[in-house]
Amino acid sequence: MLFASTQLLAEMKLPVNISADSVEHDDSTASLLYSGNVKLTQGEISLFCDQLQLTRDKENNSLITATGDPVIFQQSGVNGDMKGEASIVTYHVKERMLHLKGEPIQFQHQDQEGNHTSGDARTADYDMLTGRLKIHGAPIHIKHSKKSRGKEPPLRGEARNLDYDINREQLIMTGDARIEQDGSKVTNDRIIFDLKQMTVVAGRKANARERVHTTIRLEKQ
């Protein structure tokens, strides 16, 4: 985790490279507008879109707003590969914070061991410095596949809100949360899913307000 944060802090000092079919400079707003097959790169980060606007505030902090059908964000690093698709992506360069909006947005993460987590939602905030992806929607859909489990059915879930701690490999699902696999199901207002250990905690131990409900499939049909 410390190495990942150090790597990102080092990348903050790297230049942002942008290529596009055309660019316009608005002197009144001190902004640049790139259009057509836009590609932005900074270290291990890539952003592909139809149109991109770069502005700076009075403190010289950069704000990048990308639009497209869709905008594609990619990041590679020690925590694996992250990819997201949305209609609008706002990138606060100094804070290394990404805000995604869409109907819906799509996201996927593959760790170094090949385990895969994906889903969709309406909005998401991705803090690259802390490795936290906070997702909101009604509902959020998510799927997790463990490479070591071979052909075992993936684990699927739904919730209104999702906090994905990539460094700790942990999902915190809240609001009408449900998680199921191969016929067995857990429902609660708060579910904590450990992706590394493949364990689920719900109810009182997860600081939930409601009683937990389970459906267990003991025998396969």
BAKOL-930829 format. One record per residue (C-alpha): residue number from 0; x, y, z; residue in one letter. Coordinates in steps of 0.5 Angstrom, whole numbers. Example, Ala and Ser with C-alpha at 12.3 -4.5 7.8 and 13.67 -1.06 7.14 Angstrom:
// BAKOL-930829
{0 {25 -9 16} A}
{1 {27 -2 14} S}
END
This chain:
// BAKOL-930829
{0 {0 0 0} M}
{1 {6 5 2} L}
{2 {9 3 -5} F}
{3 {3 4 -9} A}
{4 {2 11 -6} S}
{5 {9 13 -7} T}
{6 {9 11 -14} Q}
{7 {3 15 -15} L}
{8 {6 21 -12} L}
{9 {12 21 -16} A}
{10 {7 20 -22} E}
{11 {4 27 -20} M}
{12 {10 30 -22} K}
{13 {10 27 -29} L}
{14 {7 32 -35} P}
{15 {1 31 -38} V}
{16 {1 29 -45} N}
{17 {-5 30 -50} I}
{18 {-6 29 -57} S}
{19 {-13 30 -61} A}
{20 {-15 32 -68} D}
{21 {-16 40 -66} S}
{22 {-15 44 -60} V}
{23 {-18 51 -59} E}
{24 {-15 56 -53} H}
{25 {-20 61 -50} D}
{26 {-16 67 -47} D}
{27 {-22 69 -43} S}
{28 {-23 63 -39} T}
{29 {-15 61 -39} A}
{30 {-18 54 -42} S}
{31 {-16 49 -48} L}
{32 {-21 45 -51} L}
{33 {-19 39 -55} Y}
{34 {-23 35 -60} S}
{35 {-23 29 -64} G}
{36 {-20 22 -62} N}
{37 {-17 25 -55} V}
{38 {-12 21 -52} K}
{39 {-9 24 -45} L}
{40 {-3 20 -41} T}
{41 {0 21 -35} Q}
{42 {5 16 -32} G}
{43 {0 9 -32} E}
{44 {-6 13 -33} I}
{45 {-10 14 -40} S}
{46 {-16 17 -42} L}
{47 {-20 17 -48} F}
{48 {-25 21 -50} C}
{49 {-29 25 -56} D}
{50 {-28 32 -52} Q}
{51 {-23 35 -47} L}
{52 {-23 41 -43} Q}
{53 {-17 43 -39} L}
{54 {-18 49 -34} T}
{55 {-14 52 -29} R}
{56 {-16 56 -22} D}
{57 {-13 62 -19} K}
{58 {-8 57 -15} E}
{59 {-6 54 -22} N}
{60 {-9 47 -20} N}
{61 {-11 44 -26} S}
{62 {-18 41 -28} L}
{63 {-20 36 -34} I}
{64 {-27 35 -36} T}
{65 {-28 29 -41} A}
{66 {-34 28 -45} T}
{67 {-35 22 -50} G}
{68 {-39 16 -52} D}
{69 {-36 13 -48} P}
{70 {-30 16 -44} V}
{71 {-25 11 -43} I}
{72 {-21 11 -37} F}
{73 {-15 6 -35} Q}
{74 {-10 6 -30} Q}
{75 {-4 0 -29} S}
{76 {0 -1 -23} G}
{77 {2 -5 -17} V}
{78 {-6 -6 -15} N}
{79 {-7 -9 -22} G}
{80 {-11 -6 -28} D}
{81 {-17 -1 -27} M}
{82 {-22 1 -33} K}
{83 {-28 5 -33} G}
{84 {-33 8 -38} E}
{85 {-37 14 -37} A}
{86 {-41 19 -41} S}
{87 {-37 25 -37} I}
{88 {-31 24 -33} V}
{89 {-28 30 -29} T}
{90 {-21 29 -27} Y}
{91 {-18 34 -21} H}
{92 {-10 33 -23} V}
{93 {-7 35 -16} K}
{94 {-12 31 -12} E}
{95 {-11 25 -16} R}
{96 {-19 25 -16} M}
{97 {-23 22 -21} L}
{98 {-31 23 -22} H}
{99 {-35 19 -27} L}
{100 {-42 20 -29} K}
{101 {-46 16 -34} G}
{102 {-53 12 -35} E}
{103 {-50 7 -33} P}
{104 {-42 8 -32} I}
{105 {-38 1 -32} Q}
{106 {-32 -1 -28} F}
{107 {-27 -7 -28} Q}
{108 {-21 -8 -24} H}
{109 {-17 -14 -25} Q}
{110 {-11 -15 -19} D}
{111 {-4 -18 -20} Q}
{112 {-7 -25 -19} E}
{113 {-12 -25 -25} G}
{114 {-18 -24 -20} N}
{115 {-23 -20 -23} H}
{116 {-29 -15 -20} T}
{117 {-33 -11 -25} S}
{118 {-40 -7 -24} G}
{119 {-44 -2 -26} D}
{120 {-47 4 -23} A}
{121 {-49 12 -24} R}
{122 {-44 16 -21} T}
{123 {-37 14 -18} A}
{124 {-31 18 -15} D}
{125 {-24 14 -15} Y}
{126 {-19 17 -11} D}
{127 {-12 14 -14} M}
{128 {-8 16 -8} L}
{129 {-12 12 -3} T}
{130 {-14 7 -8} G}
{131 {-22 8 -6} R}
{132 {-27 7 -11} L}
{133 {-34 10 -8} K}
{134 {-40 8 -12} I}
{135 {-47 10 -12} H}
{136 {-53 8 -16} G}
{137 {-60 5 -15} A}
{138 {-58 -1 -15} P}
{139 {-51 -2 -17} I}
{140 {-49 -9 -20} H}
{141 {-43 -12 -18} I}
{142 {-39 -19 -20} K}
{143 {-33 -22 -18} H}
{144 {-29 -28 -21} S}
{145 {-23 -31 -17} K}
{146 {-18 -34 -22} K}
{147 {-16 -40 -17} S}
{148 {-23 -42 -17} R}
{149 {-23 -44 -24} G}
{150 {-31 -45 -27} K}
{151 {-34 -44 -20} E}
{152 {-40 -39 -21} P}
{153 {-38 -32 -20} P}
{154 {-41 -28 -14} L}
{155 {-46 -23 -16} R}
{156 {-48 -17 -11} G}
{157 {-53 -11 -11} E}
{158 {-53 -5 -7} A}
{159 {-55 2 -7} R}
{160 {-48 4 -5} N}
{161 {-41 1 -5} L}
{162 {-34 3 -2} D}
{163 {-29 -1 -6} Y}
{164 {-22 -1 -2} D}
{165 {-17 -4 -7} I}
{166 {-11 -4 -3} N}
{167 {-15 -8 2} R}
{168 {-19 -12 -3} E}
{169 {-25 -11 1} Q}
{170 {-32 -9 -1} L}
{171 {-37 -5 3} I}
{172 {-44 -5 1} M}
{173 {-50 -1 4} T}
{174 {-57 0 2} G}
{175 {-61 -6 0} D}
{176 {-55 -10 0} A}
{177 {-55 -17 -3} R}
{178 {-50 -22 -5} I}
{179 {-51 -29 -8} E}
{180 {-47 -35 -11} Q}
{181 {-49 -41 -14} D}
{182 {-56 -41 -11} G}
{183 {-54 -38 -4} S}
{184 {-56 -31 -2} K}
{185 {-55 -26 4} V}
{186 {-59 -20 4} T}
{187 {-58 -14 9} N}
{188 {-57 -6 10} D}
{189 {-50 -7 10} R}
{190 {-45 -13 8} I}
{191 {-37 -13 8} I}
{192 {-34 -18 3} F}
{193 {-27 -19 3} D}
{194 {-25 -21 -4} L}
{195 {-18 -24 -2} K}
{196 {-21 -29 4} Q}
{197 {-28 -30 0} M}
{198 {-31 -28 7} T}
{199 {-38 -25 8} V}
{200 {-40 -21 14} V}
{201 {-47 -18 15} A}
{202 {-52 -16 21} G}
{203 {-49 -14 27} R}
{204 {-42 -15 26} K}
{205 {-42 -11 20} A}
{206 {-45 -5 24} N}
{207 {-52 -6 20} A}
{208 {-58 -3 23} R}
{209 {-63 -9 20} E}
{210 {-63 -17 21} R}
{211 {-59 -21 16} V}
{212 {-63 -26 12} H}
{213 {-60 -32 8} T}
{214 {-62 -37 3} T}
{215 {-57 -43 3} I}
{216 {-57 -48 -2} R}
{217 {-54 -54 1} L}
{218 {-55 -59 -5} E}
{219 {-54 -58 -12} K}
{220 {-60 -59 -17} Q}
END
